[in-house]
Amino acid sequence: MRFLILLAPGEKWREDVVLHNQPFMPEHAVYVQEAYNQGKIILAGPYEDLTGGAIVIDVKNKDEVQDFVENDPTIKNGIFTYQIKRWGEGMSKFENISPNFDQGYVAYKRKVQQELNII
């Protein structure tokens, strides 16, 4: 199962310190690297404005992602807060998965929307 982890400044985030120098960031980097080396991390990194970051992780279940997040040094120490979102099925360049949407799909959905009186 794939999940998106959104990281935002927590109660112990230092406003006067850039993200990479926040407390426990080296430990966080090593922690995420270890999960990457195990094949669990698909994508990870900070936002361009350095106000937080995101991780896309592939694990067996919600309990595993919850355990991963709760053991992150930046979460345990209040540097980041987090939100977990289950990643739905869709497109993936990594797995070469595409639903091949086209104008036929648009026409079908328009018809459904009309029947539902949405449009």
Backbone bond lengths (Angstrom), bond angles and torsions (degrees), N, CA, C in turn:
res aa  C-N    CA-C-N  psi(-1)  N-CA   C-N-CA  omega(-1)  CA-C   N-CA-C  phi
1 M - - - 1.444 - - 1.523 108.68 -
2 R 1.289 114.97 140.30 1.455 119.60 -178.53 1.526 109.76 -105.99
3 F 1.333 114.61 137.80 1.457 121.23 -179.79 1.528 110.28 -131.15
4 L 1.329 114.58 152.25 1.458 122.69 173.18 1.519 106.91 -108.29
5 I 1.318 116.21 126.16 1.460 121.94 176.74 1.528 107.00 -109.74
6 L 1.320 115.89 119.94 1.464 121.47 178.52 1.521 108.39 -102.25
7 L 1.312 116.67 125.84 1.465 122.17 -178.28 1.528 109.50 -109.65
8 A 1.326 115.74 131.61 1.467 121.97 179.59 1.529 108.67 -132.73
9 P 1.336 117.12 158.42 1.458 119.35 179.63 1.528 112.63 -55.02
10 G 1.330 114.77 134.60 1.459 121.72 178.81 1.516 111.13 -99.55
11 E 1.332 115.24 -171.49 1.466 120.75 -175.49 1.530 113.11 -65.31
12 K 1.333 118.02 -23.43 1.467 120.18 -179.90 1.530 112.86 -104.33
13 W 1.331 116.44 11.57 1.466 121.56 174.18 1.519 107.82 -62.92
14 R 1.325 117.41 134.82 1.462 122.80 178.96 1.519 109.33 -96.16
15 E 1.311 117.36 110.23 1.478 122.03 -178.74 1.525 112.38 -61.43
16 D 1.315 116.85 -26.08 1.466 121.03 -177.25 1.528 113.00 -90.12
17 V 1.347 116.75 8.56 1.468 120.95 -175.89 1.527 109.12 -127.47
18 V 1.330 116.99 132.24 1.461 121.78 178.42 1.530 109.66 -66.33
19 L 1.311 116.47 152.40 1.468 122.89 -174.76 1.524 113.14 -47.06
20 H 1.312 118.02 -49.97 1.467 120.65 -174.29 1.527 113.50 -66.93
21 N 1.334 116.37 -14.71 1.461 120.23 178.34 1.520 113.08 -106.51
22 Q 1.322 117.38 5.68 1.465 120.80 177.50 1.534 109.34 -62.13
23 P 1.328 117.04 152.07 1.463 119.31 175.78 1.532 110.98 -57.41
24 F 1.293 115.96 142.39 1.470 124.88 176.39 1.534 114.29 69.61
25 M 1.330 118.08 8.42 1.468 119.51 177.50 1.526 112.16 -69.27
26 P 1.334 120.91 -38.42 1.473 118.51 176.27 1.527 111.80 -61.40
27 E 1.332 116.56 -41.22 1.461 120.61 178.32 1.531 110.83 -64.94
28 H 1.325 116.18 -38.95 1.464 121.43 176.76 1.528 110.12 -61.77
29 A 1.316 116.70 -45.74 1.471 120.72 -179.35 1.531 110.79 -59.62
30 V 1.323 117.08 -44.53 1.469 121.20 179.26 1.534 109.94 -66.17
31 Y 1.316 117.37 -41.09 1.464 122.31 179.71 1.531 111.22 -60.16
32 V 1.327 116.26 -47.16 1.467 120.69 179.29 1.528 109.98 -67.89
33 Q 1.326 117.54 -38.74 1.460 121.28 178.13 1.522 111.15 -59.88
34 E 1.328 116.83 -41.89 1.466 120.28 178.84 1.531 111.11 -61.46
35 A 1.328 117.46 -41.85 1.467 120.76 178.03 1.528 110.49 -68.18
36 Y 1.315 116.56 -34.74 1.471 120.57 175.26 1.532 109.87 -62.83
37 N 1.317 115.87 -46.34 1.473 120.67 -179.80 1.524 112.21 -61.85
38 Q 1.334 116.67 -26.70 1.464 121.58 177.16 1.530 111.93 -82.63
39 G 1.324 117.32 -3.27 1.456 121.79 179.25 1.515 114.89 86.65
40 K 1.315 117.57 11.93 1.462 120.79 -177.53 1.528 113.70 -88.56
41 I 1.312 117.42 -33.18 1.461 121.08 -176.11 1.525 109.70 -88.18
42 I 1.331 115.63 125.97 1.462 121.79 177.81 1.537 109.36 -92.16
43 L 1.311 116.06 -47.98 1.468 123.36 178.07 1.521 108.24 -143.73
44 A 1.315 117.09 147.68 1.462 120.84 175.36 1.512 108.98 -160.64
45 G 1.318 115.40 145.90 1.450 119.13 175.32 1.514 112.45 163.07
46 P 1.332 115.44 171.34 1.463 120.58 -179.75 1.529 111.10 -80.35
47 Y 1.334 114.64 159.62 1.457 119.75 170.65 1.530 107.98 -71.03
48 E 1.298 116.69 155.54 1.462 120.67 -178.55 1.529 112.15 -56.88
49 D 1.342 116.97 -36.11 1.464 119.71 -179.04 1.531 113.18 -84.35
50 L 1.337 116.53 2.96 1.468 123.58 175.66 1.524 113.52 61.08
51 T 1.345 116.91 31.46 1.466 121.48 177.97 1.524 112.11 -97.42
52 G 1.299 117.74 9.24 1.459 122.73 -178.13 1.508 108.41 155.38
53 G 1.321 116.36 -157.80 1.450 119.51 -179.28 1.512 111.20 -166.65
54 A 1.322 114.95 -176.15 1.458 120.91 -179.11 1.520 109.59 -144.45
55 I 1.325 114.03 153.03 1.458 121.76 177.75 1.525 107.35 -135.31
56 V 1.317 116.38 132.14 1.460 121.40 169.81 1.519 105.44 -106.08
57 I 1.339 115.18 121.20 1.452 121.13 -173.81 1.531 109.78 -126.32
58 D 1.318 115.47 143.39 1.460 122.48 179.44 1.529 107.86 -115.31
59 V 1.342 116.33 108.42 1.462 122.16 -177.52 1.529 109.98 -134.92
60 K 1.326 116.55 175.21 1.468 121.15 -174.93 1.522 113.89 -71.95
61 N 1.352 116.91 -35.00 1.459 119.08 -175.08 1.523 111.04 -162.31
62 K 1.332 115.54 175.81 1.468 122.16 -178.44 1.525 111.62 -62.24
63 D 1.336 116.93 -35.42 1.464 119.70 179.18 1.526 111.28 -61.47
64 E 1.320 116.49 -38.15 1.470 119.96 -179.16 1.522 111.61 -68.31
65 V 1.326 117.16 -40.11 1.469 118.63 178.18 1.527 109.83 -69.79
66 Q 1.325 117.23 -37.11 1.465 120.84 178.03 1.532 110.17 -62.85
67 D 1.319 116.72 -43.03 1.463 121.74 177.72 1.526 110.74 -62.71
68 F 1.344 115.91 -42.99 1.465 120.04 178.45 1.523 110.40 -58.38
69 V 1.317 116.85 -48.88 1.464 121.09 -176.71 1.524 110.98 -65.37
70 E 1.306 116.81 -46.50 1.465 119.93 -175.88 1.522 113.33 -67.27
71 N 1.324 117.50 -18.49 1.466 120.76 177.38 1.521 113.05 -98.23
72 D 1.315 117.27 1.15 1.466 121.33 176.00 1.531 107.91 -68.37
73 P 1.333 118.19 126.93 1.469 120.40 -178.29 1.530 114.56 -56.55
74 T 1.332 117.52 -32.96 1.469 119.05 179.99 1.526 111.94 -73.54
75 I 1.317 117.25 -28.42 1.467 121.16 176.21 1.528 109.18 -76.74
76 K 1.321 116.01 -48.07 1.465 120.94 -179.14 1.519 111.84 -57.93
77 N 1.321 117.10 -29.53 1.459 121.41 -175.52 1.523 113.71 -106.26
78 G 1.328 117.90 13.90 1.462 121.94 172.05 1.511 116.38 75.27
79 I 1.326 117.94 10.66 1.466 119.81 178.94 1.526 109.62 -73.20
80 F 1.329 116.71 -42.23 1.461 122.38 177.34 1.522 110.72 -118.49
81 T 1.309 114.76 150.42 1.453 122.23 161.26 1.525 104.99 -103.52
82 Y 1.315 116.82 171.31 1.459 117.94 -177.34 1.522 111.56 -145.09
83 Q 1.312 113.27 160.75 1.458 122.69 171.78 1.522 106.07 -138.08
84 I 1.324 116.73 135.49 1.459 121.91 179.25 1.517 109.01 -111.16
85 K 1.322 115.76 131.32 1.464 122.15 176.90 1.519 108.33 -125.01
86 R 1.325 117.13 131.92 1.470 121.31 174.17 1.517 107.42 -72.94
87 W 1.311 116.19 128.15 1.456 122.24 -179.48 1.521 108.25 -80.53
88 G 1.313 117.67 122.95 1.460 121.34 179.25 1.524 111.58 -78.97
89 E 1.293 115.40 168.40 1.467 120.36 177.43 1.522 108.57 -72.68
90 G 1.272 117.45 148.96 1.455 120.68 -179.40 1.511 110.82 -178.08
91 M 1.302 115.14 -126.58 1.460 121.43 179.91 1.520 109.70 -100.56
92 S 1.312 115.93 145.66 1.455 120.06 176.02 1.522 109.74 -149.98
93 K 1.300 115.49 115.37 1.465 120.58 174.53 1.522 109.95 -67.44
94 F 1.336 116.95 -32.32 1.456 121.29 -177.87 1.524 112.90 -65.99
95 E 1.336 116.04 -39.98 1.462 120.05 -179.79 1.524 112.69 -102.06
96 N 1.334 116.82 4.97 1.459 122.31 -178.48 1.537 111.22 55.70
97 I 1.337 115.42 47.60 1.460 122.31 178.76 1.522 108.70 -107.91
98 S 1.321 115.79 128.37 1.455 120.83 177.40 1.517 109.46 -145.46
99 P 1.348 117.33 132.34 1.456 119.29 176.29 1.536 112.14 -76.53
100 N 1.318 116.90 -6.43 1.467 122.40 178.60 1.525 112.80 55.82
101 F 1.326 115.90 49.20 1.458 120.43 175.56 1.521 110.27 -58.52
102 D 1.320 115.49 141.58 1.462 120.83 176.18 1.525 108.53 -148.33
103 Q 1.326 117.36 -171.35 1.457 120.75 -177.33 1.529 111.94 -66.05
104 G 1.321 118.23 -24.94 1.460 120.79 174.91 1.520 111.20 -61.87
105 Y 1.324 116.49 -37.16 1.460 121.32 177.59 1.527 110.03 -65.93
106 V 1.338 116.14 -42.23 1.465 120.27 178.73 1.523 109.68 -60.41
107 A 1.328 117.32 -46.87 1.465 121.31 -179.52 1.529 111.10 -61.22
108 Y 1.328 116.92 -43.86 1.463 121.18 178.91 1.527 110.95 -60.57
109 K 1.339 116.97 -48.55 1.466 120.70 -177.53 1.527 111.52 -67.10
110 R 1.327 117.42 -35.11 1.473 120.37 176.02 1.523 110.23 -61.12
111 K 1.323 116.26 -41.97 1.467 120.94 179.01 1.535 109.97 -62.70
112 V 1.324 116.82 -45.47 1.465 121.18 178.30 1.531 109.80 -61.14
113 Q 1.319 117.53 -43.90 1.455 121.06 -179.81 1.527 111.91 -63.76
114 Q 1.318 116.27 -38.59 1.467 120.38 176.53 1.522 110.60 -63.54
115 E 1.332 116.72 -43.48 1.477 120.79 178.68 1.522 111.70 -63.11
116 L 1.299 116.76 -30.41 1.471 121.97 177.78 1.529 112.77 -87.01
117 N 1.333 115.70 -0.06 1.474 122.37 -177.18 1.522 112.35 59.26
118 I 1.323 115.91 34.22 1.458 121.07 177.44 1.529 110.12 -84.50
119 I 1.336 115.51 -36.75 1.469 119.84 178.48 1.512 109.68 -124.99
